[in-house]
């Protein structure tokens, strides 16, 4: 008994126990590295096949090559499940298979689009992305196979990643692939499809973020799968003629992701800070593109640029850094544009000055900041001074009537001040002390 206790406490026995515990840990690390390496190799091989420009292959053969790649991944998942009795590898294989399915859907969509539009179909410059010249029976076969794999492989992959949320994940995945399948390539309808899918995915993300299991690696992978059709739809739209609407939608999506959604995926101050400026530039760039395209309408350039001030105030509510700077530049921009419109005799400039003044004043009260508040007061004063010209014209036409009216106003004001002078003085003092406490 004493001998066993002594041997269990010797340095040699302790080192042996440590090496015995370290061996499984080292093995797990090696297995993890092997899985990551295999996954990266598979992804690089698929991307390499698409980028090698296999123009010599017929469109049907290019589709079948991708189909064979997807089926090989599914076969690897079945081998891991039924022969090796190992679930992690099966999960990886079926996840990769589901990830490559939107590519198959996009290829079938290109075939249908080319068949419907014929010679007038918009084709990308890259020949390996063109899928014209495929006969209808073959398109029908490819369509049936793709739909079957989309349902079976997608359901299997999501079941392995997030069994409890498989229904909502499959719904979003099928919706994205359905929009990806539509034979639409013009620059008018594609932005609406992209915006619709992005809104649906954001709603899904807000729902899934409440589940703790969806924050694990498997849950993150399942959520990433649902976003693949959107990424392919955006990437495919960049290969065709663009429009102001498409540019605005993509920029708005970029701004929303980097200003709002990025905070759900990281807590790093550096990443959030860099993402904030990137999203801000995307939002401002989208508005400048829209303003430049529509600057020739009757309302003029000032009317189109004035909402940019409101955009800066909106961005300040989502920014984590320099919120006051956003509101300062928004207030200064609104003040400059308002007086520029007044001096340039822009249409509806006085009404715009009054409404902008009230909006900035309310913003100053809301954020307790002097810059937007006084900028609003100056804008409102500019609108009032513009309408004072009508009073001057009225006085020049009927000076006696205007004098009577002005005299009545002065007398009534004196009576009001005499009656409530203490209340007015206290209100003014409170107002001044309140302003002094603002930033």
Long-range contacts (C-beta under 8 A, 24 or more apart in sequence): 35-88, 35-89, 35-92, 38-92, 39-92, 39-96, 42-73, 42-96, 43-96, 46-100, 46-103, 50-103, 50-128, 52-128, 53-126, 53-127, 53-128, 54-128, 55-127, 55-128, 57-128, 58-133, 59-110, 59-111, 59-130, 59-131, 59-132, 59-133, 59-134, 60-134, 60-138, 60-142, 62-107, 62-128, 62-131, 63-104, 63-107, 63-108, 63-111, 63-131, 63-142, 66-100, 66-103, 66-104, 66-107, 67-104, 67-142, 67-145, 69-100, 70-97, 70-100, 70-101, 70-104, 70-149, 70-153, 73-97, 73-100, 74-149, 74-153, 77-156, 87-160, 90-160, 91-157, 91-160, 91-161, 91-218, 94-153, 94-156, 94-157, 94-160, 95-157, 95-160, 95-161, 95-221, 95-225, 97-153, 97-157, 98-153, 98-154, 98-156, 98-157, 98-158, 98-173, 98-225, 99-225, 99-228, 101-146, 101-149, 101-150, 101-153, 101-154, 101-177, 102-176, 102-177, 102-180, 102-228, 102-229, 102-232, 103-232, 104-146, 104-149, 104-150, 105-146, 105-150, 105-177, 105-180, 105-181, 105-229, 106-180, 106-232, 106-236, 107-131, 107-142, 108-139, 108-142, 108-143, 108-146, 108-181, 109-180, 109-181, 109-182, 109-183, 111-139, 111-142, 112-139, 112-143, 112-181, 112-183, 113-183, 113-184, 113-185, 115-139, 116-183, 117-183, 121-185, 122-185, 122-186, 122-240, 122-241, 124-239, 124-240, 125-239, 126-239, 129-239, 150-174, 150-177, 154-225, 157-222, 157-225, 158-222, 158-225, 160-218, 161-218, 161-219, 161-221, 161-222, 161-225, 162-213, 162-214, 162-218, 162-219, 162-222, 164-211, 164-213, 165-208, 165-211, 165-213, 165-214, 165-219, 165-222, 168-204, 168-207, 168-208, 169-204, 169-222, 169-223, 169-225, 169-226, 172-200, 172-201, 172-204, 172-226, 173-225, 173-226, 173-229, 175-200, 176-201, 176-226, 176-227, 176-228, 176-229, 176-230, 176-233, 177-229, 179-229, 179-233, 180-229, 180-232, 180-233, 185-236, 185-240, 186-240, 186-241, 187-237, 187-240, 187-241, 187-242, 187-243, 187-245, 187-246, 188-243, 188-245, 190-233, 190-237, 190-240, 190-246, 191-237, 191-243, 191-245, 191-246, 191-248, 191-249, 191-250, 193-233, 194-230, 194-233, 194-234, 194-237, 194-246, 194-249, 194-250, 194-253, 195-249, 195-252, 195-253, 197-229, 197-230, 197-233, 198-230, 198-253, 198-256, 201-226, 201-227, 201-230, 202-256, 202-261, 205-261, 205-264, 209-264, 244-289, 244-290, 244-293, 247-286, 247-289, 248-286, 248-289, 248-290, 251-282, 251-283, 251-285, 251-286, 251-289, 252-282, 252-283, 252-286, 254-278, 254-279, 254-282, 255-279, 255-280, 255-282, 255-283, 255-286, 258-282, 259-283, 259-315, 259-318, 259-319, 260-318, 263-320, 272-320, 273-320, 273-321, 276-319, 276-320, 276-321, 280-315, 280-319, 283-311, 283-315, 284-308, 284-311, 287-311, 298-347, 299-346, 299-347, 299-348, 300-341, 300-344, 300-346, 300-347, 302-337, 302-340, 302-341, 302-344, 302-346, 302-349, 303-341, 303-346, 303-347, 303-348, 303-352, 305-333, 305-337, 306-334, 306-337, 306-338, 306-341, 306-352, 306-356, 308-333, 309-333, 309-334, 309-337, 309-356, 310-359, 313-363, 313-372, 324-369, 324-439, 327-363, 327-367, 327-369, 327-371, 327-372, 328-371, 328-372, 330-372, 331-360, 331-363, 331-371, 331-372, 331-375, 331-376, 332-371, 332-375, 334-360, 334-375, 334-379, 335-375, 335-378, 335-379, 338-379, 338-382, 339-379, 339-382, 342-382, 342-383, 342-386, 349-386, 350-383, 350-386, 350-387, 351-383, 352-383, 353-379, 353-380, 353-382, 353-383, 353-386, 354-379, 354-380, 354-383, 354-384, 357-381, 357-382, 357-383, 364-438, 368-437, 368-438, 368-439, 369-438, 369-439, 370-435, 370-438, 370-439, 373-435, 373-438
